[in-house]
Amino acid sequence: MIVEPKPRFKTQLPETIPVFPLAGALLMPGAQLPLNIFEPRYLRMVDDALAGARTIGMIQPRGNDVRGASELFDVGCAGRITSFSETGDGRYLITLTGVRRFRLIEEINTDTPYRQARADWNAYEIDAHVDDSGDAVDRDLFLEIMRDYLDAEGLKADWDAAENAPVEALVVSLAMGCPFSISEKQALLEAPTIVEQADCLMALMEMSGGDEPGGDAPLQ
């Protein structure tokens, strides 16, 4: 499925945000990320977010510590809770819509069961504006590399939709949905513009060559 990013918008973002460390799960500005929340600490995080700014910072851990104590990467993406439902067994099904990437300044001491951090929003000021750099991407080359990669990985695509989709939509869909490794997904997140993300993505797809993916994209 092709993810059509929503228009980027300006919003007041808090200096301190809850952070959700989740390896392999990437959120991009304007895109939507569904999450299945069941751990008590993250249920509390969602409760607190809904009562406040409705903002959660998605960020990848550098390690795979299941206790959530691993060191974090320096860059994440804040999402706003745009849909919420509760299941009969106490889980939360939420959707985060990506607002803006941030650079992690520091984690703060807190008595909450989830982690919180101070965010530098100026690091990705570009996310507050329309990025039309995708117009510079060689679309035919991008689609050719995309087709070869998906075929090699045994992944399917709606090619009618892909051939008519904006480059930004293709980049976001592939970055979030393909089984790249944690470090590869991080490189895509940190690339400032659509054209730089597309260049990074094409390089990753060409290097993969059908090998086993180096990571996964689980839902919590």
Rosetta blueprint (number, residue, H / E / L):
1 M L
2 I L
3 V L
4 E L
5 P L
6 K L
7 P L
8 R L
9 F L
10 K L
11 T L
12 Q L
13 L L
14 P L
15 E L
16 T E
17 I E
18 P E
19 V E
20 F E
21 P E
22 L L
23 A L
24 G L
25 A L
26 L L
27 L L
28 M L
29 P L
30 G L
31 A L
32 Q E
33 L E
34 P E
35 L E
36 N E
37 I E
38 F L
39 E L
40 P H
41 R H
42 Y H
43 L H
44 R H
45 M H
46 V H
47 D H
48 D H
49 A H
50 L H
51 A H
52 G L
53 A L
54 R L
55 T E
56 I E
57 G E
58 M E
59 I E
60 Q L
61 P E
62 R L
63 G L
64 N L
65 D L
66 V L
67 R L
68 G L
69 A L
70 S L
71 E L
72 L E
73 F L
74 D L
75 V E
76 G E
77 C E
78 A E
79 G E
80 R E
81 I E
82 T E
83 S E
84 F E
85 S E
86 E E
87 T L
88 G L
89 D L
90 G L
91 R L
92 Y E
93 L E
94 I E
95 T E
96 L E
97 T E
98 G E
99 V E
100 R E
101 R E
102 F E
103 R E
104 L E
105 I E
106 E E
107 E E
108 I L
109 N L
110 T L
111 D L
112 T L
113 P L
114 Y L
115 R E
116 Q E
117 A E
118 R E
119 A E
120 D E
121 W H
122 N H
123 A H
124 Y H
125 E H
126 I H
127 D H
128 A H
129 H L
130 V L
131 D L
132 D L
133 S H
134 G H
135 D H
136 A H
137 V L
138 D L
139 R H
140 D H
141 L H
142 F H
143 L H
144 E H
145 I H
146 M H
147 R H
148 D H
149 Y H
150 L H
151 D H
152 A H
153 E H
154 G L
155 L L
156 K L
157 A L
158 D L
159 W H
160 D H
161 A H
162 A H
163 E H
164 N H
165 A L
166 P L
167 V H
168 E H
169 A H
170 L H
171 V H
172 V H
173 S H
174 L H
175 A H
176 M H
177 G H
178 C L
179 P L
180 F L
181 S L
182 I H
183 S H
184 E H
185 K H
186 Q H
187 A H
188 L H
189 L H
190 E H
191 A L
192 P L
193 T L
194 I H
195 V H
196 E H
197 Q H
198 A H
199 D H
200 C H
201 L H
202 M H
203 A H
204 L H
205 M H
206 E H
207 M H
208 S H
209 G L
210 G L
211 D L
212 E L
213 P L
214 G L
215 G L
216 D L
217 A L
218 P L
219 L L
220 Q L
